[in-house]
Amino acid sequence: MQAKTEELLHLALWVGATFSRPTFRNLTDSFEGWAYRNGLRRQLHRLEQQRWLEAKESPTGDRLHRLTEAGRLRALGGRDPEARWRRPWDGHWRLVLFDVPEVRSSTRNKLRRYLQRRSFGYLQNSVWITPDPVQEERALLADGPVDVESLLLLEARPCAGESDAEIVAGAWDFAGIHRGYDRHREILLRRPRRRIDTEAAANAFHRWLREERAAWVELMERDPLLPEALLPPDYKGCQAWRQRQEVMAAAAVQMRGFKSSNVADNK
């Protein structure tokens, strides 16, 4: 998806209805409207086609939009953090073990990238782990280019005194993830506080929104969002999510206070 399309979803998520599913909203005389007229408006039809947005006509003839559930998840970075933390865990680990020959390094690298995208942790480069069921991976990998004799999927529990906390610490780089949350917090604190009533103020606020969204999406790609029972004691993600909600609520107030008549539109 193009960057400007992602920006549009981001705006709709936080301005439409903060902390909950967005509701129908007129996007004509608003900060969103200013942003669309500055290059995002043409993305609306594409978003409707992809079913990220849905639209209807209001009684006054305005065209109103709201995020679909799929669009809301996309705007959140692909996953809902709270839903992921709340998901139950059955106490079993799932492991993917593979031994792909060096001559098939491209296949091996493709498999590793796939597992990374799926938030698997790795204990070694050929031993990957997740607390979640792997039905999708089983179906996909069985039909993939990897020889089944080189690939093994296991469901297991530690049997030599290893704790789940030790497994988590060994499989995911939470020190690096926490540095990412620290950087994101710094971006949140840089939110422009002035009223959005000039072209320069609107552009500055838009740049900050892009920076914040990019930092959060990067975090969602790195953080496995483990079930609550497996989160490290010093885990920063939950607090970061709460702070993001608070800051974006304040940002939404600023954006709702925007009046397009105060800013010259860039047609």
C-alpha positions as CSV (number, residue, x, y, z in Angstrom):
1,M,0.0,0.0,0.0
2,Q,1.3,3.5,-0.9
3,A,2.5,5.7,1.9
4,K,-0.2,8.4,1.3
5,T,-2.9,5.7,1.5
6,E,-1.5,4.6,4.9
7,E,-1.5,8.2,6.0
8,L,-5.2,8.5,5.1
9,L,-6.1,5.5,7.2
10,H,-4.0,6.9,10.1
11,L,-6.0,10.1,10.0
12,A,-9.3,8.4,9.8
13,L,-8.4,6.2,12.8
14,W,-7.6,8.9,15.2
15,V,-9.8,11.8,14.1
16,G,-12.9,9.7,13.3
17,A,-13.3,8.3,16.9
18,T,-10.4,8.0,19.2
19,F,-10.0,4.7,21.2
20,S,-12.9,3.0,19.4
21,R,-14.0,2.1,16.0
22,P,-14.5,5.3,13.9
23,T,-18.0,6.3,13.0
24,F,-19.2,8.1,9.9
25,R,-17.8,11.6,9.7
26,N,-17.9,14.4,7.1
27,L,-14.3,14.9,5.9
28,T,-14.9,18.1,3.9
29,D,-14.2,21.0,6.2
30,S,-11.5,19.4,8.4
31,F,-7.8,18.7,8.8
32,E,-8.4,15.4,7.0
33,G,-10.0,17.4,4.2
34,W,-6.9,19.7,4.0
35,A,-4.7,16.6,3.8
36,Y,-6.7,15.0,1.1
37,R,-6.7,18.1,-1.0
38,N,-2.9,18.1,-0.6
39,G,-2.5,14.7,-2.3
40,L,-4.5,12.2,-0.3
41,R,-8.0,12.7,-1.7
42,R,-7.4,10.6,-4.8
43,Q,-6.7,7.6,-2.5
44,L,-10.3,7.5,-1.2
45,H,-11.7,5.5,-4.1
46,R,-8.8,3.0,-3.9
47,L,-9.4,2.5,-0.2
48,E,-13.1,1.9,-0.9
49,Q,-12.2,-0.7,-3.5
50,Q,-9.9,-2.5,-1.1
51,R,-12.6,-2.3,1.6
52,W,-10.4,-0.4,4.0
53,L,-13.1,2.4,3.9
54,E,-16.8,2.4,3.3
55,A,-18.9,5.3,2.2
56,K,-22.5,6.5,2.2
57,E,-24.4,9.6,1.3
58,S,-25.7,11.8,4.2
59,P,-29.2,13.3,4.2
60,T,-27.6,16.6,3.1
61,G,-25.9,15.0,0.1
62,D,-22.4,14.9,1.6
63,R,-20.3,11.8,1.1
64,L,-19.3,10.3,4.4
65,H,-16.6,7.7,5.1
66,R,-15.6,5.4,8.0
67,L,-13.0,2.8,8.5
68,T,-14.0,-0.9,8.1
69,E,-12.6,-3.3,10.7
70,A,-10.0,-4.4,8.2
71,G,-9.1,-0.7,7.7
72,R,-8.8,-0.1,11.4
73,L,-6.4,-3.0,11.8
74,R,-4.4,-1.7,8.9
75,A,-4.2,1.7,10.5
76,L,-3.0,0.2,13.7
77,G,0.0,-1.3,11.9
78,G,-1.6,-4.6,11.0
79,R,-2.4,-5.9,14.5
80,D,-4.5,-4.7,17.4
81,P,-2.1,-4.6,20.4
82,E,-4.7,-5.0,23.1
83,A,-6.3,-8.0,21.3
84,R,-3.0,-9.6,20.9
85,W,-2.0,-9.2,24.5
86,R,-5.4,-10.5,25.7
87,R,-5.3,-13.7,23.6
88,P,-5.1,-16.9,25.6
89,W,-2.1,-19.1,25.7
90,D,-2.4,-22.9,26.1
91,G,1.0,-23.3,27.6
92,H,2.5,-25.0,24.6
93,W,5.3,-23.7,22.4
94,R,5.4,-24.4,18.6
95,L,8.8,-24.8,17.0
96,V,9.8,-24.6,13.3
97,L,13.1,-26.5,12.7
98,F,14.6,-26.6,9.2
99,D,17.9,-27.6,7.6
100,V,18.0,-26.1,4.1
101,P,21.3,-26.7,2.2
102,E,23.6,-23.8,1.5
103,V,23.0,-24.3,-2.2
104,R,19.3,-23.3,-1.6
105,S,20.2,-20.2,0.4
106,S,17.5,-18.1,-1.3
107,T,14.9,-20.5,-0.1
108,R,16.3,-20.5,3.4
109,N,16.3,-16.7,3.5
110,K,12.8,-16.5,2.2
111,L,11.7,-18.9,5.0
112,R,13.4,-16.8,7.6
113,R,11.9,-13.6,6.4
114,Y,8.4,-15.2,6.4
115,L,8.9,-16.4,10.0
116,Q,10.1,-12.9,11.0
117,R,7.0,-11.3,9.5
118,R,4.9,-13.7,11.4
119,S,6.6,-12.6,14.7
120,F,8.3,-15.9,15.4
121,G,11.3,-15.7,17.7
122,Y,14.5,-17.5,17.0
123,L,16.6,-19.5,19.3
124,Q,19.0,-20.3,16.4
125,N,18.8,-19.3,12.8
126,S,17.1,-22.6,12.0
127,V,15.1,-23.0,15.2
128,W,12.1,-20.6,15.4
129,I,9.4,-20.5,18.0
130,T,5.9,-19.0,18.7
131,P,3.3,-19.5,21.4
132,D,0.5,-19.6,18.7
133,P,-0.9,-22.5,16.7
134,V,0.8,-23.0,13.4
135,Q,-2.0,-24.4,11.2
136,E,-1.5,-21.7,8.6
137,E,2.2,-22.3,8.5
138,R,1.8,-26.0,8.3
139,A,-0.5,-25.7,5.3
140,L,1.7,-23.1,3.6
141,L,5.1,-24.8,4.2
142,A,3.8,-28.2,3.2
143,D,3.1,-26.8,-0.3
144,G,6.1,-24.5,-0.4
145,P,9.6,-25.0,-1.9
146,V,11.1,-26.5,1.2
147,D,11.6,-30.3,1.2
148,V,9.5,-31.8,4.0
149,E,12.6,-33.9,5.0
150,S,14.3,-30.6,5.8
151,L,11.5,-29.1,7.8
152,L,9.9,-30.1,11.1
153,L,7.1,-28.4,13.1
154,L,6.8,-29.4,16.7
155,E,4.5,-28.6,19.7
156,A,6.5,-28.8,22.9
157,R,7.0,-27.9,26.5
158,P,10.4,-27.4,28.2
159,C,11.5,-30.5,30.1
160,A,14.9,-29.6,31.6
161,G,13.9,-26.8,34.0
162,E,13.9,-24.0,31.4
163,S,11.3,-21.3,32.2
164,D,9.0,-19.7,29.7
165,A,10.6,-16.3,30.7
166,E,14.0,-17.7,29.7
167,I,12.6,-18.9,26.4
168,V,11.1,-15.5,25.7
169,A,14.4,-13.7,26.6
170,G,16.3,-16.0,24.3
171,A,13.9,-15.9,21.3
172,W,13.2,-12.1,21.0
173,D,15.3,-9.0,21.3
174,F,13.3,-7.1,23.8
175,A,16.2,-4.8,24.6
176,G,16.0,-3.6,20.9
177,I,12.2,-3.5,21.0
178,H,12.3,-1.3,24.1
179,R,14.8,1.1,22.5
180,G,12.2,1.4,19.7
181,Y,9.5,2.2,22.2
182,D,11.8,4.9,23.8
183,R,12.3,6.5,20.3
184,H,8.6,6.4,19.7
185,R,7.9,8.1,23.1
186,E,10.4,10.9,22.1
187,I,8.4,11.4,18.9
188,L,5.1,11.6,20.9
189,L,6.6,14.3,23.1
190,R,7.5,16.3,20.0
191,R,3.8,16.8,19.0
192,P,3.3,20.3,17.8
193,R,1.2,22.1,20.4
194,R,0.2,25.3,18.5
195,R,-3.1,25.7,16.9
196,I,-3.4,24.5,13.3
197,D,-4.4,27.8,11.7
198,T,-1.7,28.3,9.0
199,E,-0.3,26.4,6.1
200,A,3.0,26.1,7.9
201,A,1.3,24.7,11.0
202,A,-0.7,22.2,9.0
203,N,2.4,21.0,7.2
204,A,4.4,20.7,10.5
205,F,1.6,18.7,12.1
206,H,1.3,16.5,9.0
207,R,5.0,15.8,9.1
208,W,4.8,14.8,12.8
209,L,1.9,12.5,12.1
210,R,3.9,10.7,9.4
211,E,6.9,10.4,11.7
212,E,4.8,9.0,14.5
213,R,3.0,6.5,12.3
214,A,6.2,5.2,10.7
215,A,7.8,4.7,14.1
216,W,4.7,2.8,15.4
217,V,4.5,0.6,12.3
218,E,8.2,-0.3,12.7
219,L,7.5,-1.3,16.3
220,M,4.5,-3.5,15.3
221,E,6.8,-5.3,12.8
222,R,9.4,-6.0,15.6
223,D,7.3,-6.6,18.7
224,P,5.7,-10.1,18.8
225,L,2.9,-8.8,21.0
226,L,3.0,-11.9,23.2
227,P,0.1,-13.1,25.3
228,E,0.1,-11.2,28.7
229,A,1.3,-14.3,30.5
230,L,4.5,-14.3,28.6
231,L,5.4,-10.6,28.6
232,P,8.7,-9.7,30.3
233,P,8.4,-7.9,33.7
234,D,9.9,-4.7,32.3
235,Y,7.9,-4.8,29.0
236,K,7.3,-1.3,27.7
237,G,4.7,-1.9,25.1
238,C,1.5,-1.7,27.2
239,Q,2.5,1.7,28.7
240,A,3.6,2.9,25.2
241,W,0.2,2.0,23.8
242,R,-1.6,3.9,26.6
243,Q,0.6,6.9,26.0
244,R,0.0,6.8,22.3
245,Q,-3.8,6.8,22.9
246,E,-3.5,9.8,25.2
247,V,-1.3,11.8,22.9
248,M,-3.4,11.0,19.8
249,A,-6.5,12.0,21.6
250,A,-5.0,15.4,22.2
251,A,-3.8,15.5,18.5
252,A,-7.4,14.6,17.4
253,V,-8.7,17.7,19.4
254,Q,-6.2,19.9,17.5
255,M,-7.2,18.4,14.1
256,R,-10.9,18.8,14.9
257,G,-10.2,22.4,15.7
258,F,-8.7,23.0,12.2
259,K,-10.8,25.2,9.9
260,S,-10.0,24.9,6.2
261,S,-11.0,28.5,5.7
262,N,-7.9,29.6,7.7
263,V,-5.5,27.8,5.4
264,A,-5.0,28.2,1.7
265,D,-5.7,24.9,0.0
266,N,-3.2,23.4,-2.4
267,K,-5.3,22.2,-5.2
